[in-house]
């Protein structure tokens, strides 16, 4: 019975005690980037973070997108005047002061984006060490104080200074790619930018994870894109593929991740499986 099956799946999400995910061998700072809009970047950031947090892994999301969608989905205050990533970048607050706990689940923190971030890109241009403002805020001491195992940085859909700050701050890049016609268009530009950052600003950066999103099993195209991405990127591609899902799209409108909004849905279960893969790679050291 589909209803019974869905109830079992929901129970698996809502009562994760038996399925704790492993903590990584060392703290992982992961930038989620793709300058293409609408590929499931923010959705993937918040749902992977929530899935890890629900399964005992302390996780921090840094919302670096002026639209503030990640802050909305995690349900943290991001009205103008709230200590946010903007104040963090200009050095007015520490990450410990800016991080807020999510009301949705334990172990999940968020540094929100407020409307003030919209002008930050212009302000950063004239600042000293403008590419590494975020890195300077993400000190080992501060992250140890927050006691987080994972930091996910959600980027805006552009390759500007905010995204550069995210790439300079991270050890890893996770790229969501949608299973659609123009999926790989523009990806070359993103990879070139990552190479430039590796060469000049952050030698430890690597593309550790590719996540396929918005998969529609009814189309041949989705399978073609999936195969093309797997052929090109190999083991970096997660085995779990996120399906196109109404529930995943609806959840942010209610200020929730899909795991909180509809824990029995295919979308919630897929993000749960993807998060488990990410967690297992962190233990095996595959992220290096």
C-alpha positions as CSV (number, residue, x, y, z in Angstrom):
1,X,0.0,0.0,0.0
2,X,1.5,3.3,-1.0
3,X,0.1,5.1,2.1
4,X,1.7,2.6,4.4
5,X,5.0,2.8,2.4
6,X,5.0,6.6,2.7
7,X,4.3,6.4,6.5
8,X,7.3,4.1,6.8
9,X,9.5,6.5,4.8
10,X,8.3,9.5,6.9
11,X,9.1,7.6,10.1
12,X,12.6,7.0,8.8
13,X,13.1,10.7,8.4
14,X,11.3,11.8,11.6
15,X,12.9,9.2,13.9
16,X,16.5,9.1,12.8
17,X,17.8,7.6,16.1
18,X,18.6,4.3,14.5
19,X,20.3,5.9,11.5
20,X,22.8,8.3,12.8
21,X,25.1,9.6,10.1
22,X,28.9,9.4,10.7
23,X,30.7,12.6,11.6
24,X,33.5,13.5,9.2
25,X,37.1,12.7,10.0
26,X,37.7,16.4,9.9
27,X,35.5,19.5,9.6
28,X,34.2,19.9,6.0
29,X,33.6,23.4,4.5
30,X,31.6,22.9,1.3
31,X,30.6,25.7,-1.2
32,X,27.5,24.9,-3.2
33,X,28.0,26.7,-6.5
34,X,26.6,27.0,-10.0
35,X,26.1,30.4,-11.6
36,X,23.1,29.1,-13.5
37,X,19.9,29.9,-11.7
38,X,17.2,27.4,-11.0
39,X,19.4,24.3,-10.7
40,X,18.4,23.4,-7.1
41,X,21.4,25.0,-5.5
42,X,19.7,26.5,-2.4
43,X,17.2,23.6,-2.2
44,X,20.1,21.2,-2.2
45,X,22.1,23.2,0.4
46,X,19.3,23.4,2.9
47,X,18.0,19.9,2.5
48,X,21.5,18.2,2.7
49,X,22.3,20.3,5.8
50,X,18.9,19.5,7.4
51,X,19.3,15.8,6.7
52,X,22.8,15.7,8.3
53,X,21.5,17.7,11.3
54,X,18.5,15.5,11.8
55,X,20.9,12.5,12.0
56,X,23.2,13.9,14.7
57,X,25.7,15.9,12.6
58,X,26.2,19.5,13.7
59,X,25.8,21.6,10.5
60,X,26.1,25.3,9.7
61,X,24.6,27.0,6.6
62,X,26.0,30.3,5.4
63,X,23.5,32.1,3.2
64,X,25.6,34.1,0.8
65,X,22.8,34.9,-1.6
66,X,21.2,38.3,-1.2
67,X,17.8,36.8,-2.0
68,X,18.0,35.0,1.4
69,X,16.2,31.9,0.2
70,X,18.2,29.5,2.3
71,X,17.5,31.6,5.4
72,X,13.7,31.4,4.6
73,X,13.8,27.6,4.1
74,X,15.7,27.0,7.4
75,X,13.3,29.4,9.1
76,X,15.7,31.9,10.7
77,X,15.2,35.6,11.1
78,X,16.6,37.6,8.2
79,X,14.9,40.9,8.5
80,X,17.1,44.0,7.9
81,X,19.1,44.8,11.0
82,X,19.5,41.1,12.0
83,X,23.2,40.2,12.5
84,X,23.9,38.6,9.2
85,X,26.5,37.5,6.6
86,X,26.8,41.2,5.5
87,X,28.1,42.3,8.9
88,X,30.3,39.2,9.0
89,X,31.9,40.2,5.6
90,X,32.6,43.8,6.7
91,X,34.0,42.7,10.0
92,X,31.3,44.1,12.4
93,X,30.3,40.7,13.9
94,X,31.9,37.3,14.4
95,X,30.4,34.1,13.0
96,X,29.5,33.0,16.6
97,X,27.4,36.2,16.9
98,X,25.7,35.9,13.5
99,X,24.8,32.2,13.6
100,X,21.2,31.4,14.6
101,X,19.7,28.0,15.5
102,X,17.0,26.7,13.1
103,X,13.6,26.2,14.7
104,X,13.1,23.1,12.5
105,X,15.7,20.7,13.9
106,X,18.5,20.5,16.4
107,X,22.1,20.6,15.2
108,X,21.3,23.1,12.4
109,X,22.6,26.7,12.5
110,X,22.4,29.4,9.9
111,X,24.2,32.7,9.2
112,X,21.3,34.5,7.4
113,X,21.4,36.9,4.4
114,X,19.5,40.1,4.8
115,X,18.7,42.7,2.1
116,X,21.8,44.6,3.2
117,X,23.9,41.9,1.3
118,X,22.6,43.2,-2.0
119,X,25.1,46.1,-2.0
120,X,27.9,44.1,-0.5
121,X,29.5,43.1,-3.8
122,X,30.1,46.8,-4.7
123,X,31.4,47.6,-1.2
124,X,33.8,44.6,-1.3
125,X,35.5,45.9,-4.4
126,X,37.3,48.6,-2.4
127,X,38.1,46.5,0.7
128,X,41.4,45.1,1.6
129,X,41.8,41.3,0.9
130,X,38.3,41.5,-0.6
131,X,38.4,37.9,-1.9
132,X,39.1,36.4,1.5
133,X,36.7,38.4,3.8
134,X,34.6,35.3,4.5
135,X,37.7,33.0,5.0
136,X,39.0,35.5,7.7
137,X,35.7,35.1,9.5
138,X,35.6,31.3,9.3
139,X,38.6,30.7,11.6
140,X,39.1,27.2,13.1
141,X,38.7,28.7,16.6
142,X,35.3,30.3,15.7
143,X,34.0,27.1,14.0
144,X,35.3,25.0,17.0
145,X,33.3,27.3,19.3
146,X,30.2,26.6,17.2
147,X,31.2,22.9,17.3
148,X,30.1,22.2,13.7
149,X,31.2,19.3,11.6
150,X,29.9,20.7,8.3
151,X,29.7,24.2,6.8
152,X,27.6,24.6,3.7
153,X,28.0,28.0,1.8
154,X,25.1,28.8,-0.5
155,X,26.2,31.1,-3.3
156,X,24.3,33.6,-5.5
157,X,23.7,32.6,-9.1
158,X,26.7,34.5,-10.4
159,X,30.5,34.3,-10.5
160,X,31.0,37.7,-8.7
161,X,32.9,38.5,-5.5
162,X,30.5,36.8,-3.1
163,X,31.0,33.5,-5.0
164,X,34.8,34.0,-5.0
165,X,34.7,34.6,-1.3
166,X,32.8,31.3,-0.9
167,X,35.4,29.4,-3.0
168,X,38.3,30.9,-1.2
169,X,36.8,29.9,2.2
170,X,36.0,26.2,1.3
171,X,37.9,23.0,1.0
172,X,35.3,21.5,-1.4
173,X,32.8,22.5,-4.1
174,X,29.5,20.8,-4.6
175,X,27.9,21.5,-8.0
176,X,24.2,20.8,-8.5
177,X,23.4,20.0,-12.1
178,X,19.8,19.7,-13.4
179,X,18.9,16.9,-15.7
180,X,17.8,19.2,-18.5
181,X,18.8,20.3,-21.9
182,X,21.1,23.3,-21.0
183,X,22.5,21.5,-18.0
184,X,26.2,21.6,-19.0
185,X,26.0,25.1,-20.5
186,X,28.1,27.5,-18.5
187,X,29.6,24.8,-16.5
188,X,33.0,25.3,-18.3
189,X,33.0,28.8,-17.0
190,X,32.4,27.8,-13.4
191,X,35.1,25.1,-13.6
192,X,37.6,27.7,-15.1
193,X,36.8,30.1,-12.2
194,X,37.3,27.3,-9.7
195,X,40.7,26.6,-11.4
196,X,41.7,30.3,-11.1
197,X,40.8,30.3,-7.4
198,X,42.8,27.1,-6.9
199,X,45.8,28.6,-8.7
200,X,45.9,32.0,-7.0
201,X,43.8,32.0,-3.8
202,X,43.1,28.5,-2.5
203,X,45.3,25.6,-3.4
204,X,43.3,23.1,-1.3
205,X,40.0,23.6,-3.2
206,X,38.6,20.7,-5.1
207,X,35.3,19.8,-6.9
208,X,34.4,16.9,-4.6
209,X,30.7,16.4,-5.3
210,X,28.3,16.6,-8.3
211,X,24.6,16.3,-7.4
212,X,22.1,15.6,-10.2
213,X,18.8,17.4,-9.6
214,X,15.3,17.8,-11.2
215,X,15.4,14.3,-12.7
216,X,12.3,13.4,-14.7
217,X,12.2,9.7,-15.4
218,X,9.6,10.2,-18.2
219,X,12.1,11.8,-20.5
220,X,15.0,10.3,-22.5
221,X,16.8,13.6,-22.1
222,X,17.2,13.2,-18.3
223,X,18.9,9.8,-18.8
224,X,21.2,11.3,-21.5
225,X,22.3,14.2,-19.3
226,X,22.8,11.8,-16.3
227,X,25.0,9.6,-18.5
228,X,27.0,12.5,-19.9
229,X,27.7,14.0,-16.5
230,X,28.7,10.6,-15.1
231,X,31.0,10.0,-18.1
232,X,32.6,13.4,-17.6
233,X,33.0,13.5,-13.8
234,X,33.1,9.9,-12.8
235,X,33.1,9.0,-9.1
236,X,32.6,12.6,-8.1
237,X,28.9,12.3,-9.1
238,X,26.7,11.1,-6.2
239,X,24.7,7.9,-7.0
240,X,21.6,9.4,-5.6
241,X,19.7,11.6,-8.1
242,X,17.1,14.1,-6.9
243,X,13.8,13.8,-8.7
244,X,11.7,16.7,-10.0
245,X,9.2,17.1,-7.2
246,X,6.3,19.5,-6.4
247,X,6.9,19.0,-2.7
248,X,10.5,20.1,-3.0
249,X,9.4,23.2,-4.8
250,X,6.5,24.0,-2.3
251,X,8.5,23.6,0.9
252,X,10.3,26.9,1.0
253,X,7.0,28.8,0.6
254,X,6.1,27.4,4.0
255,X,9.5,28.3,5.5
256,X,10.6,24.7,5.6
257,X,13.0,22.2,4.1
258,X,11.3,19.3,2.3
259,X,12.3,17.0,5.1
260,X,10.2,19.0,7.5
261,X,7.4,19.8,5.0
262,X,6.7,16.3,3.7
263,X,9.1,13.8,5.2
264,X,7.6,10.8,3.4
265,X,8.0,12.3,-0.1
266,X,10.4,11.1,-2.7
267,X,12.2,14.4,-2.6
268,X,12.8,14.1,1.2
269,X,14.0,10.5,0.9
270,X,16.3,11.4,-2.0
271,X,18.0,14.2,-0.1
272,X,18.3,11.9,2.9
273,X,20.1,9.3,0.7
274,X,22.3,12.0,-0.8
275,X,23.3,13.4,2.6
276,X,24.2,9.9,3.7
277,X,26.5,9.5,0.7
278,X,28.1,12.9,1.5
279,X,28.6,11.8,5.1
280,X,30.1,8.4,4.2
281,X,32.5,10.1,1.8
282,X,33.6,12.4,4.7
283,X,34.6,9.3,6.8
284,X,36.3,7.5,3.9
285,X,38.3,10.6,3.1
286,X,37.1,10.7,-0.5
287,X,36.6,14.5,-0.2
288,X,40.4,15.1,-0.4
